[in-house]
Amino acid sequence: MRILQLHTDFIEYEPIEKEIAQAEEAEKKKYRLEDILVLFTCVEEGDNEEVGRKAIEEVKDFLQKIKSNRILIYPFAHLSSNIARPNDALKVIREMENFAKKSGIETFRAPFGWNKALQIKVKGHPLAEQSRSISPLKKEEKVSEAVKVEEKIKSSWFILSLDGKLTEVNKFNFSKYPRLKKFSDYEISKVRAVQQIPPHVTLMKKLEIADYEEGSDPGNLRWYPKGRLIKSLLENFVTQKVIEYGGMEVETPIMYDFQHPALANYLNRFPARQYIVKSEDKELFLRFSACFGQFLMSKDAQISYKNLPFKIYELTRYSFRREKSGEVVGLKRLRAFTMPDVHAFCKDMKQAMDEFIIRFKLCMEVLKEIGLEKEDYELAIRFTKEFYEKNKKFVLSLVKLFGRPVLVEIWPERFFYFVLKWEFNFVDNLNKAAALSTDQIDIENAERYGITYTDKNGKKKYPIILHCSPSGAIERCIYALLEKAYSEQQEGKIPKLPLWLSPTQVRIIPVSNKFLKESEKIASELEKNYIRVDIDDREETVSKKIREAEIEWVPIICVIGSKEVKEKIITARIRERKEVKEMKLEKLIEMIKEEIKEKPFKPLSLPKYLSKRAIFVS
């Protein structure tokens, strides 16, 4: 609802002719009202009687300010292009009138649906002219039953040690494990809202990686060229590792029908909030994982026991979750994110557990090569009490692979589709945590979706499904790397990204323009060897160029002057080691290739010359 509110000396109006078929009956004569608050009122689509009452409540407060008690409700459709249907609008207008009168306000109303001649004189005080916009009360958000249960579920929390001992969290000695203590406190509190800006948000802007996009929904970011390059390299790397593991890469739709029987049932078993899209006569939801498409695809496949484990993979760009607004922050928790998702269909629990161990090791390897060591994250394992009682050795084997005590959550009974899940969780500089790699043992969805395999006796059976993201959301990997870099900087170390992820791996700084051609030759040789290089050809001092390269976290800086040209050497500043080395170009290439071997490569998607670059973040 939109209201143009005018405090007037007088208003005079006369109904001339009916404008619409639903117009009220009215007498064609002049009406004059003096010293009155006029409410030019436009009822919009979706407004109801509650909106009308809410409008009058706001007007009551205003009347006290101007020391008046007289209003004229004047229907006026011209304030919006989204007007309600006439019958609905009249119903709201009448409710406004009735509620105002019941509230003790002297109330008048101009007839609805008429063209009227109008004269008006507005008072001259500062509050005389105002506009109002009143929205309907928000409907209760449609969320899955799993979300509601997750908020209410009562679980037991323990620390599981390498010797198999379960200790209640409040009785465990955390003196040797301070970060595990921070993680445990965070998980058990379930307080996810962020009260201050995490360090990685400042860094992602400063390094021109990513930023908030005001023109979109919160949690949907813009990615600058450097950020898109980093993100793309990570996407390629994780996909490469999953294919090596045996995952078959597919692609599936990003939206699905709410009324599809298998999907509707699954939604209520998964603790996530959805984006809703309406298309013609269908209500669709945007996917929050690759499960839907992969499961529907697998249902139609002919799978033999000889094909198991059957591994299917997609890197979803994007998955969507309507995270609570207070929890959406930077790269840690987004509403649109890139999630590598690999499922394995196994013939029985034994095969599932064997595969689970393989995938657990795969996840640790993926994070290590991304730049996150085992010491950088904590492990949480969650399971039902019944599953644990039957499989204690298996659960303990995960803890032993991890190598130190882990947080355990035990559910008294199963509500979700899985009986066990684990996550590697990064604890940031605000003592908040975010899950990276994860895997789950799903005992429901094969039957729900009608996914079967044929056993050696020719019988159809339902497989057990494992859900794994080897890295977690790609954006969270960057979040963790930036938070880790900030933490290391606080300890006096050099903040950095891994060399293979650094947008510029080598920056060449000619001492003057006369060394530009030699710099170009060196750059060309580096590029032939799949090394990202740029040239700072700006008219700035060498010291300023070096300083700015350091601020950009450029790993290797090569200054080219007369000595380098004469002796055919490179003077390389190795940022991570805080050292300057003179070496042949071939040696530099060999050193870089050794460090980034077997990692994906993409060329720099920015102008090679810094003088040609725009500045994305000022």
C-alpha positions as CSV (number, residue, x, y, z in Angstrom):
1,M,0.0,0.0,0.0
2,R,1.2,3.5,-0.8
3,I,-0.2,6.6,0.8
4,L,0.5,10.3,-0.1
5,Q,-0.4,12.1,3.2
6,L,-1.2,15.8,3.2
7,H,-2.2,18.0,6.1
8,T,-4.6,20.5,4.5
9,D,-6.4,23.8,5.3
10,F,-9.1,22.4,3.1
11,I,-10.0,19.9,0.4
12,E,-12.9,20.2,-2.0
13,Y,-13.8,17.3,-4.4
14,E,-16.8,16.5,-6.6
15,P,-17.6,13.1,-8.1
16,I,-18.0,13.6,-11.9
17,E,-18.4,10.1,-13.4
18,K,-17.8,6.5,-12.7
19,E,-14.3,5.3,-13.8
20,I,-14.8,1.5,-13.3
21,A,-17.7,-0.9,-13.2
22,Q,-17.1,-1.6,-9.5
23,A,-17.4,2.0,-8.5
24,E,-19.5,2.7,-5.4
25,E,-22.8,4.6,-5.6
26,A,-22.2,8.3,-4.8
27,E,-24.0,11.6,-5.0
28,K,-22.7,14.1,-7.6
29,K,-22.1,17.1,-5.5
30,K,-19.2,19.1,-4.0
31,Y,-17.8,18.0,-0.7
32,R,-15.6,20.3,1.3
33,L,-13.6,19.4,4.5
34,E,-11.4,21.8,6.4
35,D,-8.3,21.3,8.6
36,I,-8.1,17.6,7.8
37,L,-5.4,15.0,7.1
38,V,-5.9,13.6,3.6
39,L,-4.7,10.1,2.8
40,F,-4.4,9.6,-1.0
41,T,-4.4,5.8,-0.8
42,C,-3.4,3.2,-3.4
43,V,-4.0,-0.4,-2.5
44,E,-1.5,-2.7,-4.2
45,E,-1.6,-6.4,-5.2
46,G,-1.1,-8.6,-2.1
47,D,-2.4,-6.0,0.4
48,N,-5.1,-7.2,2.8
49,E,-7.2,-5.9,5.7
50,E,-4.3,-6.2,8.0
51,V,-2.3,-3.8,5.9
52,G,-5.2,-1.3,6.1
53,R,-5.3,-1.6,9.9
54,K,-1.5,-1.2,10.0
55,A,-1.7,2.0,7.9
56,I,-4.3,3.5,10.3
57,E,-2.1,2.6,13.3
58,E,0.7,4.6,11.8
59,V,-1.7,7.5,11.0
60,K,-2.9,7.6,14.6
61,D,0.7,8.2,15.8
62,F,1.1,11.0,13.3
63,L,-2.2,12.7,14.2
64,Q,-0.9,13.1,17.8
65,K,2.1,14.9,16.4
66,I,0.0,17.5,14.5
67,K,-2.6,17.6,17.2
68,S,-5.5,16.6,14.9
69,N,-8.1,13.9,14.8
70,R,-9.7,14.2,11.4
71,I,-8.8,12.1,8.3
72,L,-10.1,11.7,4.7
73,I,-9.4,8.4,3.0
74,Y,-9.2,9.3,-0.7
75,P,-8.8,6.3,-3.0
76,F,-6.0,7.1,-5.5
77,A,-4.8,4.4,-7.8
78,H,-2.1,6.6,-9.5
79,L,0.6,6.0,-6.9
80,S,1.6,2.5,-8.1
81,S,1.7,0.4,-11.3
82,N,1.0,-2.7,-9.2
83,I,-2.6,-2.0,-8.1
84,A,-4.9,-4.5,-6.5
85,R,-8.1,-5.7,-8.2
86,P,-10.9,-3.3,-7.6
87,N,-12.9,-5.6,-5.3
88,D,-9.9,-6.4,-3.2
89,A,-8.9,-2.7,-3.0
90,L,-12.4,-1.6,-1.9
91,K,-12.4,-4.3,0.8
92,V,-9.1,-2.8,2.2
93,I,-10.3,0.8,1.9
94,R,-13.5,-0.1,3.9
95,E,-11.5,-1.8,6.6
96,M,-9.3,1.3,6.9
97,E,-12.5,3.4,7.4
98,N,-14.1,1.0,9.9
99,F,-10.9,0.6,11.9
100,A,-10.2,4.3,12.0
101,K,-13.7,5.0,13.3
102,K,-13.4,2.3,16.0
103,S,-10.1,3.9,17.0
104,G,-11.9,7.2,17.8
105,I,-10.7,9.1,14.7
106,E,-13.2,11.4,12.9
107,T,-13.2,9.7,9.5
108,F,-14.4,10.6,6.1
109,R,-14.0,8.7,2.8
110,A,-14.2,9.8,-0.8
111,P,-16.2,7.4,-3.1
112,F,-14.2,4.5,-4.7
113,G,-14.0,4.2,-8.5
114,W,-14.9,7.8,-9.6
115,N,-13.2,10.5,-11.6
116,K,-13.4,13.6,-9.3
117,A,-12.8,17.3,-9.7
118,L,-10.4,18.4,-6.9
119,Q,-9.1,21.5,-5.1
120,I,-6.8,21.4,-2.2
121,K,-4.7,23.7,0.0
122,V,-1.8,22.1,1.9
123,K,-0.6,23.6,5.2
124,G,3.0,24.9,5.2
125,H,4.5,23.2,8.2
126,P,7.4,20.7,7.8
127,L,5.2,17.6,8.5
128,A,2.4,18.6,6.1
129,E,3.6,16.5,3.1
130,Q,4.6,12.9,3.7
131,S,4.5,9.6,1.9
132,R,4.1,6.1,3.4
133,S,4.6,2.6,2.2
134,I,3.0,-0.2,4.1
135,S,3.8,-3.8,3.3
136,P,1.8,-7.0,4.2
137,L,3.1,-9.0,7.1
138,K,5.5,-11.6,5.9
139,K,4.1,-15.0,5.5
140,E,5.8,-17.7,7.5
141,E,8.8,-18.9,5.5
142,K,8.3,-22.3,3.8
143,V,11.0,-24.5,5.2
144,S,11.6,-28.2,5.3
145,E,10.6,-30.3,8.2
146,A,14.3,-31.1,8.6
147,V,15.1,-27.4,9.2
148,K,12.5,-27.3,12.0
149,V,13.9,-30.5,13.5
150,E,17.5,-29.3,13.3
151,E,16.6,-26.2,15.3
152,K,14.9,-28.3,18.0
153,I,16.8,-31.6,18.0
154,K,18.5,-32.5,21.2
155,S,21.8,-34.3,20.8
156,S,24.6,-35.3,23.0
157,W,28.1,-33.9,22.5
158,F,31.4,-35.7,23.2
159,I,35.0,-35.7,22.3
160,L,36.2,-39.0,20.8
161,S,39.9,-39.6,21.5
162,L,42.4,-41.8,19.5
163,D,42.0,-44.6,22.2
164,G,38.3,-44.8,21.5
165,K,37.3,-43.0,24.7
166,L,34.1,-40.9,24.6
167,T,34.3,-37.9,27.0
168,E,31.5,-35.5,27.5
169,V,32.5,-32.1,26.1
170,N,32.2,-30.3,29.4
171,K,34.5,-32.9,31.0
172,F,37.3,-33.0,28.4
173,N,40.7,-31.4,29.0
174,F,41.2,-29.0,26.0
175,S,44.5,-27.6,27.2
176,K,46.4,-29.2,24.3
177,Y,43.6,-28.6,21.8
178,P,42.5,-24.9,22.1
179,R,41.1,-24.7,18.5
180,L,39.0,-27.9,19.1
181,K,37.6,-26.0,22.2
182,K,36.7,-23.0,20.1
183,F,35.1,-25.3,17.5
184,S,33.1,-27.3,20.1
185,D,31.8,-24.1,21.7
186,Y,30.7,-22.7,18.3
187,E,28.9,-25.9,17.3
188,I,27.1,-26.5,20.5
189,S,26.0,-22.9,20.9
190,K,24.4,-23.0,17.4
191,V,24.8,-19.2,17.2
192,R,25.8,-18.5,13.6
193,A,25.2,-14.8,13.3
194,V,28.3,-12.6,12.8
195,Q,28.6,-9.4,14.9
196,Q,31.8,-8.0,13.2
197,I,33.4,-8.2,9.8
198,P,35.7,-11.2,9.4
199,P,39.3,-10.4,8.2
200,H,38.8,-12.3,4.9
201,V,36.1,-9.9,3.8
202,T,38.6,-7.0,3.9
203,L,41.2,-9.2,2.1
204,M,38.8,-10.4,-0.6
205,K,38.2,-6.7,-1.5
206,K,41.7,-5.5,-1.1
207,L,43.1,-8.2,-3.3
208,E,40.3,-7.6,-5.9
209,I,38.9,-11.2,-5.5
210,A,35.3,-10.6,-4.8
211,D,32.8,-8.2,-3.3
212,Y,29.2,-7.8,-2.3
213,E,26.7,-7.1,-5.1
214,E,24.1,-4.5,-4.0
215,G,22.1,-5.3,-7.1
216,S,21.4,-8.9,-6.1
217,D,20.1,-10.8,-3.1
218,P,22.6,-10.9,-0.2
219,G,25.0,-13.9,-0.4
220,N,25.3,-13.6,-4.2
221,L,28.7,-12.1,-4.9
222,R,30.5,-10.4,-7.8
223,W,33.8,-11.9,-8.8
224,Y,36.6,-9.8,-10.2
225,P,39.0,-11.2,-12.8
226,K,41.6,-12.3,-10.2
227,G,38.9,-13.9,-8.0
228,R,37.3,-15.6,-11.0
229,L,40.7,-17.0,-12.0
230,I,41.4,-18.4,-8.4
231,K,37.9,-19.8,-8.3
232,S,38.2,-21.4,-11.7
233,L,41.5,-23.0,-10.8
234,L,40.0,-24.5,-7.7
235,E,37.0,-25.8,-9.6
236,N,39.3,-27.4,-12.2
237,F,41.6,-28.9,-9.6
238,V,38.8,-30.5,-7.5
239,T,37.1,-31.9,-10.7
240,Q,40.5,-33.3,-11.8
241,K,40.9,-35.1,-8.4
242,V,37.4,-36.5,-8.5
243,I,37.8,-37.8,-12.0
244,E,41.1,-39.5,-11.0
245,Y,39.1,-41.1,-8.1
246,G,36.6,-42.4,-10.6
247,G,33.8,-39.9,-10.6
248,M,31.8,-39.6,-13.9
249,E,31.1,-36.0,-14.5
250,V,27.6,-35.0,-15.5
251,E,25.5,-31.8,-15.6
252,T,21.9,-31.4,-14.2
253,P,19.3,-28.7,-14.0
254,I,19.4,-26.0,-11.3
255,M,15.6,-26.0,-10.6
256,Y,13.1,-28.7,-9.8
257,D,9.4,-29.2,-9.3
258,F,8.2,-29.0,-5.8
259,Q,5.4,-31.4,-6.5
260,H,7.6,-34.2,-7.8
261,P,6.9,-37.0,-5.3
262,A,10.5,-38.1,-4.6
263,L,11.8,-34.5,-4.4
264,A,9.0,-33.2,-2.1
265,N,9.7,-36.1,0.3
266,Y,13.5,-35.5,0.1
267,L,13.1,-31.8,0.8
268,N,11.6,-32.5,4.2
269,R,14.6,-34.7,5.0
270,F,17.3,-32.1,4.2
271,P,18.0,-29.2,6.6
272,A,18.2,-26.3,4.1
273,R,16.0,-23.3,3.1
274,Q,15.1,-23.0,-0.5
275,Y,14.7,-20.2,-3.1
276,I,11.3,-20.5,-4.8
277,V,10.6,-19.8,-8.4
278,K,7.2,-19.7,-10.1
279,S,6.9,-20.7,-13.7
280,E,3.5,-21.0,-15.4
281,D,1.5,-23.4,-13.2
282,K,4.5,-24.9,-11.4
283,E,6.3,-24.0,-8.2
284,L,10.0,-24.8,-8.5
285,F,12.9,-24.6,-6.1
286,L,16.5,-23.9,-6.9
287,R,18.7,-26.8,-6.0
288,F,20.9,-26.7,-2.9
289,S,23.0,-29.6,-4.0
290,A,23.5,-31.9,-7.0
291,C,21.6,-34.7,-5.3
292,F,18.3,-34.2,-7.2
293,G,19.6,-34.3,-10.7
294,Q,22.1,-37.1,-10.0
295,F,19.5,-39.3,-8.3
296,L,16.9,-38.8,-11.0
297,M,19.6,-39.6,-13.6
298,S,20.7,-42.7,-11.7
299,K,17.1,-43.9,-11.3
300,D,16.9,-44.3,-15.1
301,A,20.3,-46.0,-15.4
302,Q,20.8,-49.8,-15.6
303,I,23.3,-50.5,-12.9
304,S,24.8,-54.0,-12.2
305,Y,26.6,-55.1,-9.0
306,K,29.7,-55.2,-11.2
307,N,29.4,-51.4,-11.6
308,L,29.5,-50.7,-7.9
309,P,30.7,-48.5,-6.4
310,F,28.9,-46.4,-9.1
311,K,30.4,-42.9,-8.8
312,I,28.7,-39.8,-10.3
313,Y,29.9,-36.2,-10.0
314,E,28.9,-32.6,-10.7
315,L,30.4,-29.3,-9.8
316,T,27.3,-27.2,-9.3
317,R,27.7,-23.6,-10.3
318,Y,25.5,-22.7,-8.6
319,S,23.7,-24.3,-5.6
320,F,21.3,-22.1,-3.6
321,R,20.3,-22.0,0.0
322,R,18.4,-19.2,1.6
323,E,20.6,-18.8,4.6
324,K,19.4,-16.5,7.4
325,S,20.4,-12.9,6.6
326,G,22.4,-12.4,9.8
327,E,24.5,-15.5,9.0
328,V,25.3,-14.4,5.4
329,V,28.8,-13.0,5.4
330,G,31.7,-12.7,2.9
331,L,32.8,-16.1,1.4
332,K,32.0,-18.1,4.6
333,R,28.2,-18.5,4.2
334,L,26.6,-17.6,0.9
335,R,23.2,-18.1,-0.7
336,A,24.7,-19.0,-4.1
337,F,27.8,-21.1,-4.0
338,T,29.8,-23.6,-6.1
339,M,29.7,-27.1,-4.7
340,P,31.6,-30.2,-6.0
341,D,29.3,-33.1,-5.2
342,V,30.2,-36.8,-5.8
343,H,27.9,-39.6,-4.9
344,A,28.9,-43.3,-4.7
345,F,26.3,-46.0,-4.9
346,C,27.4,-49.1,-2.9
347,K,25.9,-52.6,-2.7
348,D,26.0,-52.9,1.1
349,M,27.2,-51.3,4.3
350,K,30.6,-53.1,4.1
351,Q,31.3,-51.7,0.7
352,A,30.0,-48.3,1.7
353,M,32.4,-48.2,4.7
354,D,35.4,-49.3,2.6
355,E,34.6,-46.6,0.1
356,F,34.0,-44.1,2.9
357,I,37.6,-44.5,4.0
358,I,38.9,-44.0,0.5
359,R,36.9,-40.8,0.2
360,F,38.0,-39.6,3.6
361,K,41.7,-39.8,2.5
362,L,40.8,-38.1,-0.8
363,C,39.3,-35.2,1.1
364,M,42.4,-34.7,3.2
365,E,44.6,-34.9,0.1
366,V,42.4,-32.3,-1.8
367,L,42.6,-29.8,1.1
368,K,46.3,-30.3,1.5
369,E,47.0,-29.5,-2.2
370,I,44.7,-26.5,-2.0
371,G,46.8,-25.2,0.8
372,L,45.1,-26.3,4.0
373,E,47.0,-28.8,6.2
374,K,45.4,-31.2,8.6
375,E,46.4,-28.8,11.4
376,D,44.2,-26.0,9.9
377,Y,40.9,-27.7,10.5
378,E,38.9,-29.8,13.0
379,L,36.9,-32.9,12.4
380,A,33.2,-33.4,13.5
381,I,31.5,-36.7,13.2
382,R,27.7,-37.0,13.7
383,F,25.8,-40.2,13.9
384,T,22.8,-42.0,15.5
385,K,23.3,-43.8,18.7
386,E,22.2,-47.1,17.1
387,F,24.8,-46.8,14.2
388,Y,27.6,-46.1,16.7
389,E,26.8,-49.0,18.9
390,K,27.1,-51.3,15.9
391,N,30.1,-49.7,14.2
392,K,32.4,-48.3,16.9
393,K,35.6,-49.6,15.2
394,F,34.7,-48.0,11.9
395,V,34.0,-44.6,13.6
396,L,37.3,-44.9,15.5
397,S,39.2,-45.6,12.2
398,L,38.2,-42.2,11.0
399,V,39.5,-40.6,14.1
400,K,42.8,-42.4,13.8
401,L,43.2,-41.3,10.2
402,F,42.6,-37.8,11.3
403,G,45.2,-38.2,14.1
404,R,43.8,-36.2,17.0
405,P,40.6,-36.0,19.1
406,V,37.4,-35.0,17.3
407,L,34.0,-33.5,18.2
408,V,31.2,-36.0,18.2
409,E,27.4,-35.4,18.0
410,I,25.2,-38.3,18.8
411,W,21.5,-38.3,17.8
412,P,19.2,-40.4,20.0
413,E,17.2,-41.4,16.9
414,R,17.5,-40.9,13.1
415,F,15.5,-38.1,11.5
416,F,17.7,-37.2,8.6
417,Y,18.3,-39.6,5.6
418,F,21.8,-40.4,6.8
419,V,23.1,-42.4,9.7
420,L,26.5,-40.8,9.8
421,K,28.1,-37.7,8.4
422,W,31.4,-36.0,9.1
423,E,32.9,-32.6,8.1
424,F,36.3,-30.9,8.2
425,N,35.6,-27.5,9.8
426,F,37.8,-24.4,9.5
427,V,37.9,-22.2,12.6
428,D,38.4,-18.6,11.6
429,N,39.8,-15.5,13.4
430,L,36.4,-14.7,15.0
431,N,36.2,-18.2,16.4
432,K,33.4,-19.0,14.0
433,A,33.6,-22.3,12.0
434,A,32.6,-23.4,8.5
435,A,32.4,-26.9,7.1
436,L,34.7,-27.7,4.2
437,S,34.9,-31.4,3.1
438,T,32.1,-33.7,4.1
439,D,30.7,-37.2,3.5
440,Q,27.4,-38.9,4.5
441,I,26.1,-42.5,4.6
442,D,22.5,-42.3,3.2
443,I,20.2,-45.3,3.7
444,E,17.0,-43.7,2.5
445,N,17.2,-42.1,-0.9
446,A,17.8,-45.1,-3.1
447,E,14.4,-46.4,-2.2
448,R,12.8,-42.9,-2.3
449,Y,14.0,-42.3,-5.8
450,G,13.7,-45.8,-7.1
451,I,17.4,-46.3,-7.7
452,T,18.3,-50.0,-8.0
453,Y,21.1,-52.2,-9.1
454,T,20.9,-55.9,-10.2
455,D,22.8,-58.3,-7.9
456,K,24.6,-61.4,-9.1
457,N,21.4,-63.4,-8.8
458,G,19.5,-61.0,-11.1
459,K,17.5,-59.4,-8.3
460,K,16.9,-55.7,-7.9
461,K,18.3,-54.1,-4.8
462,Y,18.6,-50.6,-3.3
463,P,22.2,-49.4,-2.9
464,I,23.5,-47.3,0.0
465,I,24.5,-43.8,-1.2
466,L,27.5,-41.8,0.0
467,H,27.3,-38.0,-0.4
468,C,30.7,-36.3,-0.6
469,S,32.1,-32.9,-1.3
470,P,35.9,-33.3,-1.4
471,S,36.6,-29.7,-0.7
472,G,33.3,-28.2,0.4
473,A,32.1,-25.1,-1.4
474,I,34.8,-23.5,-3.5
475,E,34.1,-20.1,-2.1
476,R,34.7,-21.5,1.4
477,C,38.1,-22.8,0.4
478,I,39.1,-19.2,-0.6
479,Y,37.6,-18.0,2.7
480,A,39.7,-20.5,4.6
481,L,42.9,-19.6,2.7
482,L,42.4,-15.9,3.3
483,E,41.6,-16.4,7.0
484,K,44.7,-18.6,7.3
485,A,46.8,-15.9,5.6
486,Y,45.5,-13.3,8.0
487,S,46.2,-15.5,11.0
488,E,49.8,-16.1,9.8
489,Q,50.3,-12.4,9.3
490,Q,49.3,-11.8,12.9
491,E,52.0,-14.3,13.9
492,G,54.6,-12.3,11.9
493,K,54.6,-14.5,8.8
494,I,54.1,-13.5,5.2
495,P,50.4,-13.6,4.2
496,K,50.1,-15.5,0.9
497,L,48.1,-17.7,-1.4
498,P,49.6,-20.9,-2.8
499,L,51.8,-20.2,-5.9
500,W,49.5,-22.2,-8.2
501,L,46.5,-20.1,-7.1
502,S,48.2,-16.7,-7.2
503,P,46.7,-14.7,-10.1
504,T,50.1,-13.2,-11.0
505,Q,52.9,-15.7,-10.2
506,V,55.8,-13.5,-11.5
507,R,55.8,-9.7,-11.8
508,I,58.6,-8.2,-13.9
509,I,59.6,-4.7,-13.0
510,P,61.9,-2.9,-15.6
511,V,64.1,-0.3,-14.0
512,S,63.2,2.0,-16.9
513,N,61.4,1.9,-20.2
514,K,64.7,1.0,-22.0
515,F,64.5,-2.4,-20.4
516,L,60.9,-3.0,-21.4
517,K,61.8,-5.1,-24.5
518,E,64.0,-7.4,-22.4
519,S,61.2,-7.7,-19.9
520,E,58.8,-8.7,-22.6
521,K,61.2,-11.4,-23.8
522,I,61.5,-12.8,-20.3
523,A,57.7,-12.7,-19.9
524,S,57.2,-14.5,-23.2
525,E,59.5,-17.3,-22.0
526,L,57.7,-17.6,-18.8
527,E,54.3,-17.8,-20.5
528,K,55.6,-20.6,-22.8
529,N,56.2,-22.6,-19.7
530,Y,52.6,-22.0,-18.4
531,I,53.5,-19.4,-15.8
532,R,51.3,-16.3,-15.2
533,V,53.4,-13.2,-15.6
534,D,52.7,-9.4,-15.9
535,I,54.9,-6.3,-16.4
536,D,54.8,-3.2,-14.3
537,D,55.4,-0.6,-17.1
538,R,54.0,2.3,-15.1
539,E,55.9,5.5,-14.7
540,E,56.5,5.0,-11.0
541,T,59.7,4.4,-8.9
542,V,61.0,0.9,-8.6
543,S,60.5,0.9,-4.8
544,K,56.9,1.9,-5.2
545,K,56.3,-0.9,-7.8
546,I,57.9,-3.4,-5.5
547,R,55.9,-2.2,-2.5
548,E,52.6,-2.5,-4.5
549,A,53.5,-6.0,-5.7
550,E,54.0,-7.0,-2.1
551,I,50.6,-5.5,-1.2
552,E,49.1,-7.6,-4.0
553,W,50.8,-10.8,-2.6
554,V,52.7,-11.4,-5.9
555,P,54.9,-14.4,-5.0
556,I,57.9,-13.6,-7.2
557,I,59.1,-10.1,-8.3
558,C,61.9,-9.8,-10.9
559,V,63.6,-6.4,-11.3
560,I,65.3,-6.0,-14.7
561,G,68.1,-3.5,-15.1
562,S,71.5,-3.2,-16.8
563,K,73.1,-5.8,-14.6
564,E,70.4,-8.4,-15.4
565,V,70.6,-7.7,-19.1
566,K,74.4,-7.7,-19.2
567,E,74.8,-10.9,-17.2
568,K,71.7,-12.6,-18.6
569,I,70.4,-13.3,-15.1
570,I,67.2,-12.7,-13.1
571,T,67.2,-11.0,-9.8
572,A,64.2,-12.6,-8.1
573,R,62.6,-11.5,-4.9
574,I,61.0,-14.6,-3.3
575,R,58.3,-13.1,-1.2
576,E,57.5,-16.1,1.0
577,R,61.1,-16.6,2.0
578,K,61.9,-12.9,2.3
579,E,65.0,-13.4,0.1
580,V,66.5,-12.0,-3.1
581,K,68.2,-14.5,-5.5
582,E,70.2,-14.1,-8.7
583,M,69.6,-17.0,-11.1
584,K,69.3,-17.9,-14.7
585,L,65.8,-17.7,-16.1
586,E,65.8,-21.5,-16.7
587,K,66.4,-22.0,-13.0
588,L,63.5,-19.8,-12.0
589,I,61.2,-21.6,-14.4
590,E,62.4,-25.0,-13.0
591,M,61.7,-23.8,-9.4
592,I,58.2,-22.6,-10.2
593,K,57.3,-25.7,-12.2
594,E,58.5,-28.0,-9.4
595,E,56.2,-26.2,-6.9
596,I,53.1,-26.1,-9.0
597,K,53.5,-29.5,-10.8
598,E,50.3,-31.3,-11.7
599,K,48.1,-28.4,-10.7
600,P,45.7,-26.8,-13.3
601,F,46.9,-23.8,-15.2
602,K,44.9,-20.9,-16.7
603,P,46.4,-17.8,-18.3
604,L,46.1,-14.4,-16.6
605,S,42.8,-12.8,-17.6
606,L,44.0,-9.3,-17.1
607,P,46.1,-7.0,-19.4
608,K,49.8,-8.0,-19.1
609,Y,50.8,-4.4,-18.7
610,L,49.8,-2.8,-15.4
611,S,49.4,0.6,-17.2
612,K,46.5,-0.9,-19.1
613,R,44.6,-2.2,-16.1
614,A,41.5,-0.7,-14.5
615,I,41.1,-0.6,-10.8
616,F,38.1,-2.5,-9.6
617,V,38.3,-1.7,-5.9
618,S,39.3,1.8,-4.8
